[in-house]
Amino acid sequence: MTASRTRNGPGREQVGALIVGGDHPGLAVARSLGRRGVPVCVIDDLPCVSSFSRYVARVVRVKELRDEPKTVKTILEAGKRLNLKNWILYPTRDETVAAFSRYRNELQEFFTVPTGDWESIEWAWDKKKTYELCEYLGIPCPKTFTIVNPDELQTLYPKLPLAIKPAIKENFFYATGAKAWRADTAEALNALYEKARAQIRKEEILIQEIIPGDGCEQYSYCAFVRNGEPHSTLVARRARQHPREFGRAATYVETVALPAIEELSERFPEGDPLSRSGRDRVQARSSRRPI
């Protein structure tokens, strides 16, 4: 643990929120809870915007939060040192969600852990499994291909343009800084596949058809789920995102009423692998062509 800053330190009696990852999703959680008088502590391994929030009582800087066993050890040490017994853990990145899910039993001995068990979480964490679940539940999704041998790429040339993306986000994202790459030509597809193979295992490389449209056709469905049933829901449209095609973050979002998006998204809690309680978020893109 390298640094800690306190602003009107967290109360020792009141249960608060321990947010792991203080970039913009963490800031949103801090603002929402802080406005309601919930004590907030943020832990991050990078400089984060949440450190400037008036709703964050304490910011703890640690060496790194990407190795799962080390992350769990770091979080437990910080919690015990700061007397955060029973505080609620809020992971904000895929890798910390995975860590908290896999080590849920260990963390629950000290914290309150809303993250689901691994049998549920892995279906959202590994996008190859996510698309398998979509097919099982009858949810339209882009055609997705995996190949064993690079020679198989030529069978995909008629389907261009295609996106090359990872099944597991963080393995690819931290190495490339991108969510996906676009290939418009056979030469680009071959080159980008080799580039991806240099960063992640070939089993994690997904080659996917591109649904036409920009962020204005892209939606997010968010819900609080209790025992597999949506308790509170919201649909938002990404009016602006960065980068424009494969956005890492939305810079302008508006809430909309789209029952069709809700109906498709709510099939997930009905599916056995994801029947649980907690927070749910699904992204969708509207298509004007038949699927």
MISEBA-953962 format. One record per residue (C-alpha): residue number from 1; residue in three letters; x, y, z. Coordinates in Angstrom, 1 decimal, padded with zeros to 4 digits. Layout:
residues N
[zanu NUM "ALA" [X Y Z]]
...
//
This chain:
residues 291
[zanu 1 "MET" [000.0 000.0 000.0]]
[zanu 2 "THR" [001.6 003.2 -001.2]]
[zanu 3 "ALA" [-000.6 006.1 -000.1]]
[zanu 4 "SER" [-003.7 007.1 001.7]]
[zanu 5 "ARG" [-005.6 010.4 001.9]]
[zanu 6 "THR" [-008.5 011.2 004.3]]
[zanu 7 "ARG" [-011.2 013.8 004.1]]
[zanu 8 "ASN" [-013.3 013.8 007.2]]
[zanu 9 "GLY" [-012.4 010.1 007.6]]
[zanu 10 "PRO" [-015.0 007.3 007.3]]
[zanu 11 "GLY" [-017.1 006.7 010.3]]
[zanu 12 "ARG" [-016.3 003.7 012.4]]
[zanu 13 "GLU" [-019.9 002.7 013.2]]
[zanu 14 "GLN" [-021.8 003.3 010.0]]
[zanu 15 "VAL" [-021.5 000.8 007.2]]
[zanu 16 "GLY" [-020.2 002.4 004.0]]
[zanu 17 "ALA" [-019.1 001.7 000.5]]
[zanu 18 "LEU" [-015.7 000.5 -000.5]]
[zanu 19 "ILE" [-015.3 001.3 -004.2]]
[zanu 20 "VAL" [-012.5 -000.5 -006.0]]
[zanu 21 "GLY" [-011.5 001.5 -009.0]]
[zanu 22 "GLY" [-012.1 005.2 -008.9]]
[zanu 23 "ASP" [-012.5 006.2 -012.6]]
[zanu 24 "HIS" [-015.8 007.4 -014.0]]
[zanu 25 "PRO" [-018.0 004.4 -013.0]]
[zanu 26 "GLY" [-016.5 004.6 -009.4]]
[zanu 27 "LEU" [-017.2 008.3 -009.3]]
[zanu 28 "ALA" [-020.8 007.7 -010.3]]
[zanu 29 "VAL" [-021.2 005.3 -007.4]]
[zanu 30 "ALA" [-019.5 007.6 -005.0]]
[zanu 31 "ARG" [-021.8 010.6 -005.9]]
[zanu 32 "SER" [-025.0 008.5 -005.8]]
[zanu 33 "LEU" [-024.2 007.0 -002.3]]
[zanu 34 "GLY" [-022.4 010.1 -000.9]]
[zanu 35 "ARG" [-025.4 012.3 -001.6]]
[zanu 36 "ARG" [-027.4 010.0 000.6]]
[zanu 37 "GLY" [-025.0 010.2 003.5]]
[zanu 38 "VAL" [-023.3 006.9 002.9]]
[zanu 39 "PRO" [-019.5 007.0 003.8]]
[zanu 40 "VAL" [-017.4 006.2 000.8]]
[zanu 41 "CYS" [-013.8 005.0 000.5]]
[zanu 42 "VAL" [-012.0 004.5 -002.8]]
[zanu 43 "ILE" [-009.1 002.1 -003.5]]
[zanu 44 "ASP" [-007.2 002.4 -006.8]]
[zanu 45 "ASP" [-003.9 001.5 -008.3]]
[zanu 46 "LEU" [-004.0 004.5 -010.6]]
[zanu 47 "PRO" [-004.6 008.3 -010.2]]
[zanu 48 "CYS" [-008.4 008.6 -010.3]]
[zanu 49 "VAL" [-011.0 011.3 -010.8]]
[zanu 50 "SER" [-012.9 010.1 -007.6]]
[zanu 51 "SER" [-010.1 011.4 -005.5]]
[zanu 52 "PHE" [-011.4 014.9 -006.2]]
[zanu 53 "SER" [-015.0 014.2 -005.2]]
[zanu 54 "ARG" [-016.3 015.8 -002.0]]
[zanu 55 "TYR" [-018.3 012.6 -001.4]]
[zanu 56 "VAL" [-015.2 010.4 -001.0]]
[zanu 57 "ALA" [-013.9 010.4 002.5]]
[zanu 58 "ARG" [-010.8 008.4 001.9]]
[zanu 59 "VAL" [-008.7 007.5 -001.1]]
[zanu 60 "VAL" [-006.2 004.6 -000.8]]
[zanu 61 "ARG" [-003.6 004.2 -003.5]]
[zanu 62 "VAL" [-002.2 000.6 -003.9]]
[zanu 63 "LYS" [000.5 -000.9 -006.1]]
[zanu 64 "GLU" [-001.8 -002.9 -008.5]]
[zanu 65 "LEU" [-005.3 -004.4 -008.7]]
[zanu 66 "ARG" [-004.9 -006.8 -011.7]]
[zanu 67 "ASP" [-003.6 -010.0 -010.1]]
[zanu 68 "GLU" [-006.6 -011.7 -008.4]]
[zanu 69 "PRO" [-005.0 -013.2 -005.3]]
[zanu 70 "LYS" [-003.0 -010.0 -004.6]]
[zanu 71 "THR" [-006.0 -007.9 -005.2]]
[zanu 72 "VAL" [-008.1 -009.8 -002.6]]
[zanu 73 "LYS" [-005.2 -009.7 -000.1]]
[zanu 74 "THR" [-004.8 -005.9 -000.6]]
[zanu 75 "ILE" [-008.5 -005.3 -000.2]]
[zanu 76 "LEU" [-008.7 -007.3 003.0]]
[zanu 77 "GLU" [-005.6 -005.7 004.5]]
[zanu 78 "ALA" [-007.0 -002.2 003.7]]
[zanu 79 "GLY" [-010.4 -003.0 005.1]]
[zanu 80 "LYS" [-008.9 -004.3 008.4]]
[zanu 81 "ARG" [-006.5 -001.4 008.7]]
[zanu 82 "LEU" [-009.3 001.1 008.2]]
[zanu 83 "ASN" [-011.9 -000.8 010.3]]
[zanu 84 "LEU" [-014.3 -001.2 007.4]]
[zanu 85 "LYS" [-016.0 -004.3 008.7]]
[zanu 86 "ASN" [-019.2 -005.2 006.8]]
[zanu 87 "TRP" [-018.7 -002.4 004.3]]
[zanu 88 "ILE" [-020.1 -003.1 000.8]]
[zanu 89 "LEU" [-017.6 -003.8 -002.0]]
[zanu 90 "TYR" [-018.2 -002.1 -005.3]]
[zanu 91 "PRO" [-015.9 -003.4 -008.1]]
[zanu 92 "THR" [-015.9 -001.2 -011.2]]
[zanu 93 "ARG" [-013.7 -003.2 -013.6]]
[zanu 94 "ASP" [-014.0 -006.6 -015.1]]
[zanu 95 "GLU" [-010.9 -008.0 -013.4]]
[zanu 96 "THR" [-012.0 -006.9 -009.9]]
[zanu 97 "VAL" [-015.5 -008.4 -010.5]]
[zanu 98 "ALA" [-013.8 -011.7 -011.4]]
[zanu 99 "ALA" [-011.6 -011.5 -008.4]]
[zanu 100 "PHE" [-014.4 -010.8 -006.0]]
[zanu 101 "SER" [-016.5 -013.5 -007.5]]
[zanu 102 "ARG" [-013.8 -016.2 -007.4]]
[zanu 103 "TYR" [-012.8 -015.3 -003.8]]
[zanu 104 "ARG" [-016.3 -014.4 -002.6]]
[zanu 105 "ASN" [-016.3 -016.7 000.4]]
[zanu 106 "GLU" [-013.0 -015.3 001.7]]
[zanu 107 "LEU" [-014.1 -011.7 001.2]]
[zanu 108 "GLN" [-017.5 -012.3 002.9]]
[zanu 109 "GLU" [-015.8 -013.1 006.1]]
[zanu 110 "PHE" [-015.1 -009.4 006.5]]
[zanu 111 "PHE" [-017.0 -007.5 003.8]]
[zanu 112 "THR" [-020.5 -007.5 002.4]]
[zanu 113 "VAL" [-020.1 -008.8 -001.2]]
[zanu 114 "PRO" [-023.0 -008.2 -003.6]]
[zanu 115 "THR" [-021.0 -009.7 -006.5]]
[zanu 116 "GLY" [-022.4 -013.1 -007.6]]
[zanu 117 "ASP" [-020.7 -016.4 -007.5]]
[zanu 118 "TRP" [-018.4 -017.5 -010.3]]
[zanu 119 "GLU" [-021.0 -019.9 -011.8]]
[zanu 120 "SER" [-023.1 -016.8 -012.7]]
[zanu 121 "ILE" [-020.4 -014.2 -013.3]]
[zanu 122 "GLU" [-018.3 -016.2 -015.8]]
[zanu 123 "TRP" [-021.2 -016.0 -018.3]]
[zanu 124 "ALA" [-020.8 -012.2 -018.5]]
[zanu 125 "TRP" [-017.1 -012.1 -018.0]]
[zanu 126 "ASP" [-016.2 -014.4 -020.9]]
[zanu 127 "LYS" [-018.0 -013.0 -024.0]]
[zanu 128 "LYS" [-017.8 -016.3 -025.8]]
[zanu 129 "LYS" [-020.0 -017.7 -023.1]]
[zanu 130 "THR" [-022.2 -014.6 -023.2]]
[zanu 131 "TYR" [-023.0 -015.2 -026.9]]
[zanu 132 "GLU" [-023.6 -018.9 -026.3]]
[zanu 133 "LEU" [-026.2 -017.8 -023.7]]
[zanu 134 "CYS" [-027.8 -015.3 -026.1]]
[zanu 135 "GLU" [-028.3 -018.1 -028.6]]
[zanu 136 "TYR" [-029.8 -020.4 -025.9]]
[zanu 137 "LEU" [-032.2 -017.6 -024.8]]
[zanu 138 "GLY" [-033.2 -016.6 -028.3]]
[zanu 139 "ILE" [-031.6 -013.1 -028.1]]
[zanu 140 "PRO" [-030.4 -011.8 -031.5]]
[zanu 141 "CYS" [-026.6 -011.2 -031.5]]
[zanu 142 "PRO" [-023.9 -010.6 -034.1]]
[zanu 143 "LYS" [-022.5 -013.7 -035.7]]
[zanu 144 "THR" [-019.3 -014.5 -034.0]]
[zanu 145 "PHE" [-016.5 -016.8 -035.2]]
[zanu 146 "THR" [-013.4 -018.4 -033.6]]
[zanu 147 "ILE" [-010.8 -020.2 -035.6]]
[zanu 148 "VAL" [-008.2 -022.8 -034.8]]
[zanu 149 "ASN" [-005.8 -022.1 -037.8]]
[zanu 150 "PRO" [-005.0 -018.8 -039.5]]
[zanu 151 "ASP" [-005.7 -020.4 -042.8]]
[zanu 152 "GLU" [-009.4 -020.5 -041.9]]
[zanu 153 "LEU" [-009.5 -016.7 -042.1]]
[zanu 154 "GLN" [-010.1 -016.8 -045.8]]
[zanu 155 "THR" [-013.5 -018.4 -045.2]]
[zanu 156 "LEU" [-014.5 -015.2 -043.5]]
[zanu 157 "TYR" [-013.4 -012.8 -046.3]]
[zanu 158 "PRO" [-016.9 -012.7 -047.8]]
[zanu 159 "LYS" [-018.3 -011.5 -044.5]]
[zanu 160 "LEU" [-016.1 -008.4 -044.2]]
[zanu 161 "PRO" [-016.1 -005.9 -042.6]]
[zanu 162 "LEU" [-015.5 -007.7 -039.3]]
[zanu 163 "ALA" [-014.4 -006.8 -035.8]]
[zanu 164 "ILE" [-011.6 -008.5 -034.0]]
[zanu 165 "LYS" [-012.2 -008.5 -030.2]]
[zanu 166 "PRO" [-011.4 -010.4 -027.1]]
[zanu 167 "ALA" [-013.5 -012.9 -025.2]]
[zanu 168 "ILE" [-012.0 -011.6 -022.0]]
[zanu 169 "LYS" [-011.7 -007.8 -022.0]]
[zanu 170 "GLU" [-008.8 -007.0 -019.7]]
[zanu 171 "ASN" [-006.4 -009.5 -021.3]]
[zanu 172 "PHE" [-006.7 -007.5 -024.5]]
[zanu 173 "PHE" [-007.5 -004.0 -023.3]]
[zanu 174 "TYR" [-004.5 -003.5 -021.1]]
[zanu 175 "ALA" [-002.2 -004.7 -023.9]]
[zanu 176 "THR" [-003.7 -002.6 -026.7]]
[zanu 177 "GLY" [-005.8 000.2 -025.2]]
[zanu 178 "ALA" [-008.7 -000.8 -027.5]]
[zanu 179 "LYS" [-011.9 -002.8 -027.1]]
[zanu 180 "ALA" [-011.9 -004.0 -030.7]]
[zanu 181 "TRP" [-010.3 -003.5 -034.1]]
[zanu 182 "ARG" [-012.1 -003.1 -037.4]]
[zanu 183 "ALA" [-011.0 -005.0 -040.5]]
[zanu 184 "ASP" [-012.4 -003.8 -043.8]]
[zanu 185 "THR" [-010.1 -005.9 -046.1]]
[zanu 186 "ALA" [-008.6 -009.4 -046.2]]
[zanu 187 "GLU" [-005.2 -008.0 -045.6]]
[zanu 188 "ALA" [-006.3 -006.0 -042.6]]
[zanu 189 "LEU" [-008.1 -009.1 -041.2]]
[zanu 190 "ASN" [-005.0 -011.2 -041.5]]
[zanu 191 "ALA" [-002.7 -008.6 -040.0]]
[zanu 192 "LEU" [-005.0 -007.8 -037.1]]
[zanu 193 "TYR" [-005.6 -011.4 -036.3]]
[zanu 194 "GLU" [-001.8 -011.9 -036.0]]
[zanu 195 "LYS" [-001.5 -008.7 -033.9]]
[zanu 196 "ALA" [-004.2 -010.1 -031.5]]
[zanu 197 "ARG" [-002.6 -013.5 -031.4]]
[zanu 198 "ALA" [000.6 -011.8 -030.1]]
[zanu 199 "GLN" [-001.3 -010.4 -027.1]]
[zanu 200 "ILE" [-003.8 -013.0 -026.1]]
[zanu 201 "ARG" [-004.5 -016.8 -026.6]]
[zanu 202 "LYS" [-006.1 -017.7 -029.9]]
[zanu 203 "GLU" [-009.0 -019.2 -028.0]]
[zanu 204 "GLU" [-009.8 -015.8 -026.7]]
[zanu 205 "ILE" [-009.9 -014.1 -030.2]]
[zanu 206 "LEU" [-013.5 -013.4 -031.4]]
[zanu 207 "ILE" [-014.1 -012.4 -035.0]]
[zanu 208 "GLN" [-017.5 -010.8 -035.2]]
[zanu 209 "GLU" [-019.8 -009.2 -037.8]]
[zanu 210 "ILE" [-020.3 -005.5 -037.4]]
[zanu 211 "ILE" [-023.8 -004.2 -036.9]]
[zanu 212 "PRO" [-024.2 -001.0 -038.8]]
[zanu 213 "GLY" [-024.8 002.2 -036.9]]
[zanu 214 "ASP" [-023.0 004.5 -034.4]]
[zanu 215 "GLY" [-023.5 005.3 -030.7]]
[zanu 216 "CYS" [-026.9 006.7 -031.5]]
[zanu 217 "GLU" [-028.0 003.1 -032.3]]
[zanu 218 "GLN" [-026.4 001.7 -029.1]]
[zanu 219 "TYR" [-028.3 001.2 -025.9]]
[zanu 220 "SER" [-027.6 000.1 -022.4]]
[zanu 221 "TYR" [-030.1 -001.7 -020.2]]
[zanu 222 "CYS" [-029.4 -001.5 -016.4]]
[zanu 223 "ALA" [-031.3 -003.2 -013.7]]
[zanu 224 "PHE" [-031.3 -004.2 -010.0]]
[zanu 225 "VAL" [-032.2 -007.9 -010.0]]
[zanu 226 "ARG" [-033.7 -009.8 -007.0]]
[zanu 227 "ASN" [-034.0 -013.6 -007.2]]
[zanu 228 "GLY" [-033.8 -013.4 -011.0]]
[zanu 229 "GLU" [-036.5 -010.7 -011.3]]
[zanu 230 "PRO" [-035.8 -007.1 -012.3]]
[zanu 231 "HIS" [-036.6 -004.8 -009.5]]
[zanu 232 "SER" [-035.7 -001.4 -011.0]]
[zanu 233 "THR" [-034.7 -000.8 -014.6]]
[zanu 234 "LEU" [-033.4 001.9 -017.0]]
[zanu 235 "VAL" [-032.6 002.0 -020.7]]
[zanu 236 "ALA" [-030.1 004.6 -022.0]]
[zanu 237 "ARG" [-029.0 005.6 -025.5]]
[zanu 238 "ARG" [-025.3 006.5 -026.2]]
[zanu 239 "ALA" [-025.7 009.8 -028.1]]
[zanu 240 "ARG" [-021.9 010.2 -028.0]]
[zanu 241 "GLN" [-019.1 007.8 -027.2]]
[zanu 242 "HIS" [-015.3 007.7 -027.4]]
[zanu 243 "PRO" [-013.9 006.2 -029.6]]
[zanu 244 "ARG" [-016.9 006.6 -031.9]]
[zanu 245 "GLU" [-017.2 003.0 -033.2]]
[zanu 246 "PHE" [-015.9 000.8 -030.4]]
[zanu 247 "GLY" [-016.5 003.1 -027.5]]
[zanu 248 "ARG" [-014.7 002.7 -024.2]]
[zanu 249 "ALA" [-016.8 005.3 -022.6]]
[zanu 250 "ALA" [-020.0 007.2 -023.2]]
[zanu 251 "THR" [-019.6 011.0 -023.1]]
[zanu 252 "TYR" [-023.3 011.9 -023.6]]
[zanu 253 "VAL" [-026.1 009.6 -022.6]]
[zanu 254 "GLU" [-029.9 010.0 -022.4]]
[zanu 255 "THR" [-032.5 007.8 -020.9]]
[zanu 256 "VAL" [-035.2 006.4 -023.3]]
[zanu 257 "ALA" [-038.2 004.2 -023.2]]
[zanu 258 "LEU" [-037.7 001.1 -025.3]]
[zanu 259 "PRO" [-039.7 -001.9 -024.2]]
[zanu 260 "ALA" [-038.2 -004.1 -026.9]]
[zanu 261 "ILE" [-034.7 -003.6 -025.4]]
[zanu 262 "GLU" [-036.1 -004.3 -021.9]]
[zanu 263 "GLU" [-037.8 -007.5 -023.1]]
[zanu 264 "LEU" [-034.7 -008.9 -024.7]]
[zanu 265 "SER" [-032.4 -007.9 -021.9]]
[zanu 266 "GLU" [-034.7 -009.4 -019.2]]
[zanu 267 "ARG" [-034.3 -012.8 -020.7]]
[zanu 268 "PHE" [-030.9 -013.0 -019.1]]
[zanu 269 "PRO" [-032.1 -013.2 -015.5]]
[zanu 270 "GLU" [-034.5 -015.9 -016.7]]
[zanu 271 "GLY" [-031.7 -018.1 -018.0]]
[zanu 272 "ASP" [-030.4 -020.6 -015.4]]
[zanu 273 "PRO" [-026.7 -019.4 -015.4]]
[zanu 274 "LEU" [-027.6 -015.8 -014.6]]
[zanu 275 "SER" [-030.6 -016.4 -012.2]]
[zanu 276 "ARG" [-029.4 -014.3 -009.2]]
[zanu 277 "SER" [-029.6 -011.1 -007.3]]
[zanu 278 "GLY" [-027.5 -008.0 -008.0]]
[zanu 279 "ARG" [-026.8 -005.4 -010.6]]
[zanu 280 "ASP" [-027.3 -006.2 -014.3]]
[zanu 281 "ARG" [-026.1 -004.3 -017.4]]
[zanu 282 "VAL" [-026.6 -005.3 -021.0]]
[zanu 283 "GLN" [-025.5 -003.4 -024.1]]
[zanu 284 "ALA" [-027.5 -003.6 -027.4]]
[zanu 285 "ARG" [-027.3 -002.1 -030.8]]
[zanu 286 "SER" [-030.4 -001.5 -032.9]]
[zanu 287 "SER" [-030.3 -002.9 -036.5]]
[zanu 288 "ARG" [-032.5 -002.0 -039.4]]
[zanu 289 "ARG" [-031.6 -005.2 -041.3]]
[zanu 290 "PRO" [-033.0 -008.7 -040.7]]
[zanu 291 "ILE" [-031.0 -010.8 -038.2]]
//
